[in-house]
Amino acid sequence: MEIIPSILTNSKDELTSKLELIRNLDITIQLDFMDGQFVVSRSLLLAELPKELAQISWEAHLMVQNPIEWSQPLY
């Protein structure tokens, strides 16, 4: 079993700060995405993700109305 920590934020600066804390760890993180339609709250959009994310292992938890639109390659 693997425990994957989750990050939920609506701030690019906060996400960048949290990524810096785990940058040298060999872990996978989960990012939670909310579009404000499927659920009431909203988080970061894909276009707002920092480039530092390309350097770590991560997965997405999509709480969005149209998940196919959110599953396109970022880089």
ChimeraX commands (.cxc) that place a marker at each C-alpha (Angstrom):
marker #1 position 0.00,0.00,0.00 radius 0.5
marker #1 position 1.18,3.52,-0.77 radius 0.5
marker #1 position -0.02,6.63,1.03 radius 0.5
marker #1 position -0.06,9.61,-1.32 radius 0.5
marker #1 position -0.28,13.05,0.28 radius 0.5
marker #1 position -2.73,15.46,-1.30 radius 0.5
marker #1 position -2.36,19.18,-1.92 radius 0.5
marker #1 position -5.42,21.38,-2.27 radius 0.5
marker #1 position -4.85,25.05,-2.95 radius 0.5
marker #1 position -6.16,27.88,-5.10 radius 0.5
marker #1 position -2.89,29.80,-4.97 radius 0.5
marker #1 position 0.02,29.23,-7.36 radius 0.5
marker #1 position 2.40,30.74,-4.80 radius 0.5
marker #1 position 1.21,28.37,-2.07 radius 0.5
marker #1 position 1.57,25.36,-4.38 radius 0.5
marker #1 position 5.09,26.44,-5.40 radius 0.5
marker #1 position 6.02,26.80,-1.72 radius 0.5
marker #1 position 4.70,23.32,-0.88 radius 0.5
marker #1 position 6.48,21.79,-3.88 radius 0.5
marker #1 position 9.74,23.29,-2.63 radius 0.5
marker #1 position 9.28,21.46,0.68 radius 0.5
marker #1 position 9.02,18.05,-1.02 radius 0.5
marker #1 position 11.31,18.66,-3.99 radius 0.5
marker #1 position 14.07,16.32,-2.76 radius 0.5
marker #1 position 11.75,13.56,-1.51 radius 0.5
marker #1 position 11.05,10.48,-3.59 radius 0.5
marker #1 position 7.27,10.60,-3.27 radius 0.5
marker #1 position 4.20,10.99,-5.42 radius 0.5
marker #1 position 1.70,13.70,-4.54 radius 0.5
marker #1 position -1.92,14.15,-5.51 radius 0.5
marker #1 position -3.23,17.52,-6.64 radius 0.5
marker #1 position -6.93,18.17,-6.15 radius 0.5
marker #1 position -8.68,20.09,-8.91 radius 0.5
marker #1 position -12.13,21.63,-8.50 radius 0.5
marker #1 position -13.85,23.68,-11.20 radius 0.5
marker #1 position -16.59,25.40,-9.18 radius 0.5
marker #1 position -19.25,23.50,-11.16 radius 0.5
marker #1 position -18.98,19.82,-10.18 radius 0.5
marker #1 position -18.32,20.99,-6.63 radius 0.5
marker #1 position -18.91,24.45,-5.21 radius 0.5
marker #1 position -15.26,25.26,-4.51 radius 0.5
marker #1 position -12.60,26.12,-7.08 radius 0.5
marker #1 position -8.88,25.36,-7.06 radius 0.5
marker #1 position -6.05,26.10,-9.46 radius 0.5
marker #1 position -6.62,25.73,-13.17 radius 0.5
marker #1 position -4.20,23.68,-15.26 radius 0.5
marker #1 position -2.87,26.85,-16.88 radius 0.5
marker #1 position -1.91,28.15,-13.42 radius 0.5
marker #1 position 0.30,25.19,-12.48 radius 0.5
marker #1 position 3.96,26.03,-11.88 radius 0.5
marker #1 position 6.64,24.50,-14.11 radius 0.5
marker #1 position 8.28,22.94,-11.02 radius 0.5
marker #1 position 5.53,20.33,-11.16 radius 0.5
marker #1 position 7.26,18.73,-14.15 radius 0.5
marker #1 position 10.12,17.67,-11.86 radius 0.5
marker #1 position 8.09,15.52,-9.44 radius 0.5
marker #1 position 5.75,12.55,-9.58 radius 0.5
marker #1 position 2.11,13.56,-9.22 radius 0.5
marker #1 position -1.42,12.49,-9.96 radius 0.5
marker #1 position -4.68,14.42,-10.22 radius 0.5
marker #1 position -7.94,14.10,-8.32 radius 0.5
marker #1 position -10.46,15.66,-10.70 radius 0.5
marker #1 position -13.62,17.01,-9.10 radius 0.5
marker #1 position -14.66,18.72,-12.32 radius 0.5
marker #1 position -17.65,18.72,-14.65 radius 0.5
marker #1 position -15.70,17.73,-17.80 radius 0.5
marker #1 position -12.70,15.60,-16.77 radius 0.5
marker #1 position -11.62,14.97,-20.38 radius 0.5
marker #1 position -10.86,18.68,-20.77 radius 0.5
marker #1 position -8.62,18.45,-17.68 radius 0.5
marker #1 position -6.70,15.39,-18.86 radius 0.5
marker #1 position -4.69,16.96,-21.69 radius 0.5
marker #1 position -0.88,17.00,-21.47 radius 0.5
marker #1 position 0.45,20.11,-19.74 radius 0.5
marker #1 position 3.93,20.38,-21.21 radius 0.5
marker link #1:1,2 radius 0.2
marker link #1:2,3 radius 0.2
marker link #1:3,4 radius 0.2
marker link #1:4,5 radius 0.2
marker link #1:5,6 radius 0.2
marker link #1:6,7 radius 0.2
marker link #1:7,8 radius 0.2
marker link #1:8,9 radius 0.2
marker link #1:9,10 radius 0.2
marker link #1:10,11 radius 0.2
marker link #1:11,12 radius 0.2
marker link #1:12,13 radius 0.2
marker link #1:13,14 radius 0.2
marker link #1:14,15 radius 0.2
marker link #1:15,16 radius 0.2
marker link #1:16,17 radius 0.2
marker link #1:17,18 radius 0.2
marker link #1:18,19 radius 0.2
marker link #1:19,20 radius 0.2
marker link #1:20,21 radius 0.2
marker link #1:21,22 radius 0.2
marker link #1:22,23 radius 0.2
marker link #1:23,24 radius 0.2
marker link #1:24,25 radius 0.2
marker link #1:25,26 radius 0.2
marker link #1:26,27 radius 0.2
marker link #1:27,28 radius 0.2
marker link #1:28,29 radius 0.2
marker link #1:29,30 radius 0.2
marker link #1:30,31 radius 0.2
marker link #1:31,32 radius 0.2
marker link #1:32,33 radius 0.2
marker link #1:33,34 radius 0.2
marker link #1:34,35 radius 0.2
marker link #1:35,36 radius 0.2
marker link #1:36,37 radius 0.2
marker link #1:37,38 radius 0.2
marker link #1:38,39 radius 0.2
marker link #1:39,40 radius 0.2
marker link #1:40,41 radius 0.2
marker link #1:41,42 radius 0.2
marker link #1:42,43 radius 0.2
marker link #1:43,44 radius 0.2
marker link #1:44,45 radius 0.2
marker link #1:45,46 radius 0.2
marker link #1:46,47 radius 0.2
marker link #1:47,48 radius 0.2
marker link #1:48,49 radius 0.2
marker link #1:49,50 radius 0.2
marker link #1:50,51 radius 0.2
marker link #1:51,52 radius 0.2
marker link #1:52,53 radius 0.2
marker link #1:53,54 radius 0.2
marker link #1:54,55 radius 0.2
marker link #1:55,56 radius 0.2
marker link #1:56,57 radius 0.2
marker link #1:57,58 radius 0.2
marker link #1:58,59 radius 0.2
marker link #1:59,60 radius 0.2
marker link #1:60,61 radius 0.2
marker link #1:61,62 radius 0.2
marker link #1:62,63 radius 0.2
marker link #1:63,64 radius 0.2
marker link #1:64,65 radius 0.2
marker link #1:65,66 radius 0.2
marker link #1:66,67 radius 0.2
marker link #1:67,68 radius 0.2
marker link #1:68,69 radius 0.2
marker link #1:69,70 radius 0.2
marker link #1:70,71 radius 0.2
marker link #1:71,72 radius 0.2
marker link #1:72,73 radius 0.2
marker link #1:73,74 radius 0.2
marker link #1:74,75 radius 0.2
view
